[in-house]
Amino acid sequence: MRASLHFAGQTLVEYQARQAVRAGADRILIMVSVITPALSQAVDRLSADGIAVALIRDMVTMVRDAPRDSDVLLIADGAIIAQDHVDSLGAIEGDVLLVSDDSRASAPFERIDAGQRWAGIARLSPTLLFGTLDMIGDWDLALTLVRAAVQKGARRITVPQDDLLEGRVAMVESQEQADLVAQAVTSAGAAKGARQRGGIEHLLLAPLARMIGPALMRMQVPAMQVRIAAMALGGIALVPIELLWTLTGFALMLFALMLAETADRLDELALRTPPTGWLAFMVPLTVLVALILAGGTTEAADLVLVLGILMIADRWRLTGHAKSWMIVTPGSILLLLILAGVAGWLDEGFRIAMLAVIGSVGAIILRQRS
């Protein structure tokens, strides 16, 4: 079943559902002929993320559950469409079809007339939807709705041929095809949708994560596994710090932060929201512990307290209009102390770090809007 193909760290139907939600859908209906364990697990995962989803097996259920006061997005089984196109249909009211000009690249899509094919997604009004459901009988739901939209003269948005050739709009039949398309989709999305962070996390670690994320996504490495690896490495890094191999421990901590950023990037590529609760702070909190162990002074403890506040503000986007370079983060302090330690000025490095976090707090306060 194409819906159960693996794509972007989840099943394809999960990815399609998350695309629709990101474009503005408030609930998901999945038409199925057979409820498989993979589909049931997909529904459970979507529900766990707060997405209202239901499986539809017959027209009676469809007529009962489909919304009568809002448009619907119809996504074809096996269709992979770049999020930009999904968002564009989500912003246009009325009957709209995403289409492609007839060519060799568009051959997998359903022909709708002599010159164009349906590109796998449409926006339909309740009038068209229920008018078609009343007479659909045993016909194919998706294609019948598309043909009804064509006959009604629905607006058409044409996909550029480059999107077809580069795999940003595709219809997949096998896992091999899904893997190939995933390379195009994840590469195209590698620089999009990322959260703005502060400090070294934004200037150094996030770019590295954007480079590593797509490769891990194509290898089907789950974000949670990378996050667990980051937490484990952060805990291991405390050992050399206890043994007074401070710079080694700091370097391992910096690598752990990079892994945590990569896990966030994998979530973003899979259209999931990166965590903002305790799970998001596990690795940075380990860094704060390391700073207390390495500093061993009240000045180090004060540094950790202020840095912890900045860390929360950065993660929760409470830094106002401060520029990224103005926000001091755990990664920024680690890099500063590593450089100071290499120069033999580790104690002075803690003093400079305290001045840096004070300046960062001042920048955030002074750049707030009145």
C-alpha positions in Angstrom: 0.0 0.0 0.0 1.4 3.4 -1.0 0.0 5.0 2.1 2.3 2.8 4.2 5.5 3.6 2.3 8.2 5.0 4.5 8.8 8.7 3.9 10.6 11.4 5.9 10.8 9.3 9.1 7.1 8.1 9.0 4.6 6.6 6.7 3.6 8.5 3.6 0.0 9.0 4.7 1.3 10.6 8.0 3.5 13.0 6.0 0.5 13.9 3.9 -1.7 14.5 6.9 1.0 16.8 8.5 1.2 18.7 5.3 -2.5 19.3 5.3 -2.5 20.4 8.9 0.4 22.8 8.3 -1.7 24.3 5.4 -4.6 24.9 7.7 -6.7 21.7 7.9 -8.3 21.1 11.3 -9.0 17.4 10.9 -8.0 14.5 8.6 -10.1 11.8 7.0 -8.3 8.9 5.4 -10.2 6.8 2.9 -9.1 3.1 3.2 -10.4 -0.2 1.9 -8.6 -2.3 4.5 -7.4 -1.1 7.9 -3.9 -2.5 8.4 -1.7 -2.4 11.5 0.5 0.2 9.9 -2.4 2.5 9.2 -3.7 2.0 12.8 -0.3 2.9 14.2 -0.1 5.9 11.9 -3.4 7.1 13.2 -2.2 6.6 16.8 0.9 8.7 16.2 -1.0 11.5 14.5 -3.5 11.5 17.4 -0.7 11.6 19.9 0.5 14.8 18.2 -2.9 16.4 18.7 -4.1 15.9 15.1 -7.8 14.9 14.7 -7.8 11.9 12.3 -10.3 9.2 11.4 -10.3 6.3 8.9 -13.2 6.2 6.5 -14.2 2.9 4.9 -17.5 3.7 3.1 -19.5 6.5 1.7 -22.0 6.6 4.6 -19.2 7.4 7.0 -17.8 10.0 4.6 -21.1 11.8 4.2 -21.5 11.8 8.0 -17.9 13.0 8.9 -17.0 15.3 6.0 -17.4 19.0 6.9 -20.4 20.8 5.4 -19.3 24.3 6.2 -15.7 24.4 4.9 -13.6 23.4 1.9 -11.5 20.2 1.9 -8.1 19.4 0.6 -8.0 16.1 -1.4 -4.6 14.4 -1.6 -4.1 11.4 -3.8 -2.8 8.1 -2.6 0.9 8.1 -3.2 1.2 11.8 -4.0 4.2 13.7 -2.7 3.8 17.4 -3.2 6.2 20.2 -2.0 4.8 22.0 1.0 4.7 25.3 -0.9 2.1 23.9 -3.2 0.0 22.5 -0.4 0.2 25.9 1.4 -0.9 27.7 -1.8 -4.1 25.6 -2.1 -4.7 26.1 1.6 -4.8 29.8 1.1 -7.2 29.9 -1.9 -11.0 29.4 -1.3 -13.2 27.5 -3.7 -12.5 24.7 -6.2 -8.9 24.6 -7.2 -6.8 21.9 -8.9 -3.0 21.6 -8.9 -2.2 20.4 -12.5 0.8 19.7 -14.7 1.2 20.1 -18.4 1.2 16.7 -20.2 4.7 15.5 -20.6 6.9 12.4 -20.0 7.6 13.7 -16.5 3.9 13.9 -15.6 3.0 10.5 -17.0 2.3 8.9 -13.6 -0.5 11.5 -12.9 -4.1 11.1 -14.0 -5.0 12.8 -17.3 -7.8 15.3 -17.0 -7.9 16.7 -20.6 -5.8 16.7 -23.8 -3.1 18.9 -22.4 -3.0 18.6 -18.6 -2.9 16.0 -15.8 -4.0 16.3 -12.1 -0.9 16.7 -9.9 -2.3 14.9 -6.9 -3.9 17.6 -4.8 -7.1 19.7 -5.0 -9.2 22.0 -2.9 -12.9 21.4 -3.1 -16.0 23.3 -1.9 -18.7 21.5 0.2 -21.1 22.0 -2.7 -18.9 20.0 -5.1 -18.0 17.4 -2.5 -21.5 16.5 -1.4 -23.0 16.9 -4.8 -20.5 14.3 -6.1 -21.0 12.0 -3.1 -24.7 11.8 -3.7 -24.2 10.2 -7.1 -20.8 8.5 -6.7 -22.0 4.9 -6.2 -19.0 2.5 -6.5 -16.8 4.8 -8.5 -13.3 5.9 -7.4 -13.8 8.8 -5.0 -10.7 10.9 -5.7 -10.8 10.7 -9.4 -14.6 11.2 -9.6 -14.2 14.4 -7.5 -11.4 15.6 -9.7 -13.4 15.0 -12.8 -16.4 16.8 -11.3 -14.1 19.8 -10.5 -12.8 19.8 -14.1 -16.4 19.8 -15.4 -17.3 22.6 -13.1 -14.4 24.7 -14.4 -12.3 24.8 -11.2 -9.4 27.1 -11.1 -6.1 25.4 -12.1 -2.6 26.1 -10.8 0.1 24.7 -13.0 3.2 23.0 -11.5 6.5 24.1 -13.1 8.1 21.3 -15.1 11.2 21.7 -12.9 9.3 20.6 -9.8 8.3 17.4 -11.7 11.8 16.8 -13.0 13.4 17.4 -9.6 10.9 15.3 -7.6 9.2 18.0 -5.6 5.9 16.9 -7.1 5.7 13.1 -7.7 3.5 10.0 -7.6 5.3 7.1 -6.0 4.5 3.4 -6.4 7.4 1.7 -4.5 9.7 2.3 -1.6 12.6 2.8 -4.0 10.7 5.7 -5.7 9.8 7.2 -2.3 13.5 7.1 -1.2 14.5 8.9 -4.4 11.8 11.6 -4.0 12.8 12.0 -0.3 16.2 13.2 -1.4 14.7 16.0 -3.4 12.1 17.0 -0.8 14.5 17.0 2.1 17.2 18.8 0.2 14.8 21.4 -0.9 13.5 21.9 2.6 16.9 21.8 4.3 17.1 25.6 4.5 13.4 26.3 5.0 11.1 26.3 8.1 14.0 26.2 10.6 13.4 28.0 13.8 15.5 31.1 14.5 17.9 30.4 17.3 20.5 32.5 19.0 24.3 32.4 19.5 26.5 29.5 18.2 23.4 27.3 18.0 22.2 29.6 15.2 25.5 30.5 13.6 27.3 27.2 13.7 25.3 24.2 15.0 22.1 24.8 13.0 23.9 25.0 9.6 25.7 21.8 10.5 22.4 20.2 11.4 20.9 21.3 8.1 23.7 19.5 6.3 23.5 16.3 8.4 19.6 16.1 8.7 18.7 15.2 5.2 21.3 12.4 5.1 20.0 10.9 8.3 16.4 11.3 7.1 17.2 9.3 3.9 18.8 6.7 6.2 15.5 6.6 8.1 17.1 7.5 11.4 14.4 8.6 13.8 14.7 12.0 15.5 14.2 10.5 18.9 17.2 8.2 18.5 19.4 11.2 17.7 18.0 13.0 20.6 18.7 10.1 23.0 22.2 9.9 21.6 22.7 13.6 22.3 21.5 13.1 25.9 23.8 10.1 26.4 26.8 11.9 25.0 26.0 14.9 27.3 26.1 12.6 30.3 29.3 10.9 29.2 30.9 14.3 28.8 30.6 14.9 32.5 33.1 12.1 33.2 36.2 13.8 31.7 35.2 17.1 33.3 35.2 15.3 36.7 38.6 13.9 35.8 39.8 17.5 35.1 40.0 16.9 31.3 37.8 20.0 31.1 38.3 21.0 27.4 37.7 17.4 26.3 34.4 17.4 28.2 33.4 20.8 26.8 34.1 19.6 23.2 31.9 16.5 23.8 29.2 18.8 25.2 29.3 21.0 22.1 29.0 17.9 19.9 26.0 16.8 22.0 24.3 20.2 21.4 24.9 19.7 17.7 23.2 16.3 17.8 20.2 17.9 19.7 20.0 20.5 16.9 20.1 17.7 14.3 17.2 16.0 16.1 15.2 19.2 15.9 16.0 19.5 12.2 14.8 15.9 11.6 11.5 16.8 13.3 11.1 19.9 11.1 11.8 17.9 7.9 9.1 15.4 9.0 6.7 18.3 9.6 6.7 17.7 13.4 7.0 20.5 15.9 10.3 20.2 17.8 9.8 19.7 21.5 9.7 22.7 23.8 9.2 20.9 27.1 11.6 19.1 29.4 12.9 16.9 26.5 14.2 20.0 24.7 16.3 21.1 27.8 17.9 17.8 28.7 21.2 18.4 26.8 21.4 22.2 27.6 20.8 21.4 31.3 23.7 18.9 31.2 25.9 21.8 29.8 24.9 23.9 32.8 25.9 21.1 35.2 29.2 20.8 33.4 29.8 24.5 33.9 29.2 24.3 37.6 31.6 21.3 37.9 34.3 23.0 35.8 34.0 26.4 37.5 33.6 25.3 41.1 32.9 28.8 42.2 29.9 31.0 43.1 30.7 33.0 40.0 30.2 29.8 37.9 26.9 29.2 39.7 25.7 32.8 39.0 26.7 32.3 35.4 24.6 29.1 35.1 21.5 30.8 36.7 21.5 33.7 34.2 22.4 31.4 31.3 19.6 29.1 32.2 17.1 32.0 31.9 18.6 32.9 28.5 18.4 29.3 27.4 14.6 29.1 28.2 14.0 32.5 26.5 15.8 31.4 23.4 13.9 28.0 23.1 10.5 29.6 23.7 11.2 32.5 21.4 11.0 35.1 24.1 14.1 37.1 23.0 12.1 39.9 21.4 13.9 41.7 18.6 17.4 40.8 19.7 19.6 39.7 16.9 20.9 36.1 16.9 24.4 37.1 17.7 23.2 39.1 20.7 21.8 36.0 22.4 24.2 34.0 24.5 23.4 30.3 24.6 25.0 27.3 26.3 26.9 26.5 23.0 28.2 30.1 22.9 29.6 29.8 26.4 31.1 26.4 25.7 33.0 27.7 22.6 34.1 30.7 24.5 35.5 28.6 27.4 37.2 26.2 25.0 39.0 29.0 23.3 39.9 30.5 26.6 41.1 27.2 27.9 43.3 26.6 24.8 44.9 30.0 25.6 45.4 29.0 29.2 42.8 31.6 30.5 40.0 29.3 31.6 39.4 31.2 34.9 39.3 34.5 33.0 37.0 32.8 30.5 34.3 32.4 33.1 34.5 36.1 34.0 34.1 37.0 30.3 31.2 34.6 30.0 29.4 36.3 32.9 29.9 39.7 31.2 28.6 38.2 27.9 25.3 36.8 29.5 24.7 40.2 31.3 25.2 42.0 28.0 22.8 39.5 26.3 20.1 40.1 28.9 20.5 43.8 28.4 20.2 43.5 24.6 17.0 41.5 24.9 15.4 44.1 27.3 16.5 47.2 25.4 15.3 45.9 22.1 11.8 45.1 23.3 9.1 47.1 21.6 7.4 49.7 23.8 
